[in-house]
Amino acid sequence: MEILPKGTPENVPERLMPFIADWATVSYTRHCFGNVLLQAFLHRHYRIYIYRFITGQPDTVRLRCPLGTVVLQLATLGPVKSYIKGYGESLLQTGQFNFFYLPAGMHAYQLEAGEYELVQIVPDGSLLEELAASRDDLKALLTHLRTASEQGCCLTPRQMNYRVQDVLTSMLQSKEAGGNLLMELSTGITNLLNLYRKSLNDAEYMKKLRASYYTPTLITIREEIAQNPHIQQHTLAYFARKYNMSQSTLKRYFKETFQQTLHEFVREECMKKAAWMRGNATMSLDDIADEVGYADKSGFLKSFKKYRRNAS
């Protein structure tokens, strides 16, 4: 994939240096719309591209794809509006990610004046085959790729939760080299693909819920909690006030819809996040307790130990 017309090479500005991954090859080019910082890592099983667009005016950025390609795209700084050949428009907000198939040919980004960053991961056929076995919509992407379809295909954008953010940050900040780097990036990509699959599964579960006047709001609340759970912030009073509902109505309909109280769900998600963060050797249990909003450390430890026992 390449941006057309090709830009004029320039030195990377000092302010952009902190955004550069140690493992990436880097180019910084000037175009009629502004500048592009491109980082890339090319491997026989996957390719990683990180685009940072700095635009001085609204414009269209053209992207040429020489061959049909399946891409996992993560918007770390958006929103970014894409035009995919044979499909149409797709909008990705900051903190969202999605999967799509780009047919060979020209595609485009429509950007306002500002700064944007996209991380694109192009996995090889073996990774896609494992993923495609789990869902029909993912299988359709692989079919488009195998048949070199001229019709683009785009799956539902999903919100990146703390797990996705953590995996992506670990990949971008990796200081490894050689085989250790390859293993770390490969593991990260596999995790991201799996987390997107799980997010799609969760969206399917939401569609099957018993419909009521409050269902869309309840789904929004549930997704906000799951994105980054916090025991002190995510309370009945907070959500009732935010969505202009009485606490009794919210309490009743949340329990009827999800078969557990809002507090039970928040606590469960906090424990899931704590278990995830426990894999980070640099974080103490006190640090983790603070991250999920527990001021009472003994209460957190009691809940966490109970969760681990029940999960094992």
Disulfide bonds with the S-S distance in Angstrom:
none
